[in-house]
Amino acid sequence: MNSNFALLNNTKKTIAYINKQLINYPKSEVILKQNIEKNMYELIELIFSYSINDIERIKTKNLKDLIIKLSMLDFYLATSFEKRIISKKKFESIALFIIEIRKIAYGLIRNETKC
């Protein structure tokens, strides 16, 4: 249960940090901004779905979907960096948050398959 809390807590911190950056997105990048926002809320949804389900196969699927969403979020932010919407420092700090969440998710997958 402790890992679930760490996963949710780190994801919430990451979302809060990214939301502060989304304020500065230009109006010409509305679709990119909307995709980032949608992806962030789907991350939280997948974490809650993982916590609620009891079936091991579904829990593992939710974690794998979470990793896919993290990869997409990383892609959207890399695109933002390439378009010079966010700075290199902000991109790197968000990437570190994403890596930390990904490590927790992979640890949970490893734990699920051992059981």
N, C-alpha and C positions, 0 to 999 in steps of 0.2 A: 504494500500500500504506500510505502514511503516513496518508491520510484514513481508511482502515479502522481503523487503530490509534487515531486520535483519536476516531472514532465509538464504538468499543468502550470506550475509556478513559473518555470523558465519560459514557457510559451506565452504566458500573459505578459511577462516583462518584455519579451521580444516584440509582441504586438503593440504594447504601449510605446516603445521606442520607435517602431516603424510608423505608428500613427502620427507622432510628432514630425516625422520627415515628410509625410504625405501632404501636409499643409503647404509645402513649398513646391509641389508639382504644378507645372504650367497647365493651363486649360487645354492646350493642344494635345496633352497626354492623358486625356480623361480615361480612355480604355485601359491603359496600363495601370493607372491609379485604381480603377474599379476592379481589375483583375487581382491586384495585390490585396485590396480590402476583402474581396470575396474569398480569396485563398486563406487569409488569416482567420476568418471566422470558420471556415471549414476545418482548419487545424483544431480549433477548440471543440468543434462538433465531433471530430474523430476521437479525440481524447476522452470525451464523455462517453461516446459509444463504446470505446475500449473498456472503460471502467464499469459500465453497466452490464455488458454481455458476460455470460458465464461459459459459453461454448468456446473451447480453446481455438478451434479453427477460425471462428469469426473474430476473436480477439487478435489473432495473428494477422488476419486480413486487414483489420483496422489499423494496426501498427504499420503494415506495409503501405497502406494508402497514405498514412501520415508521412512516411518517408518520401513518397512521391510528391505530396503537397509541399513538403519542405524543399525538395529539389526544384519544383516550379517557382516557389517563392524566391529561391536563390537565383534562378534564371531571370525572373522579373527585376530583381534588384541589380543584377549584373547589367541588364539592359538599361536600367535607369542610370547606372554609372557610366556606361558607354555613351549615353545621350547627354552626359554631364548634368543630370538632374540632381544627383547626390555626389558628395565628395568621396575621394578614395578612403579617407579615414572613417567616414560613416559607413561606407560599404564594407570595409574590413571588420568594423565592430559588429555590424549586423550579421556578417558571415560567421563570426565567432559564436554569436548567440545560436545561429542555425546549426552549427557543428555540435554545440553542446546538446541541443535538443535531439539531434540525430544520434549521438552517442547513447543517450538515455533510451531512445526508442530501440536501437539495435540491442542494447542490453536486455530490455524487456522481451524482445523477440527471442533472444538466446535463452532467457529464463523460461519462456513459454514452451519452447521446444524440448527443454530438459525434463520438464514435468510429465 
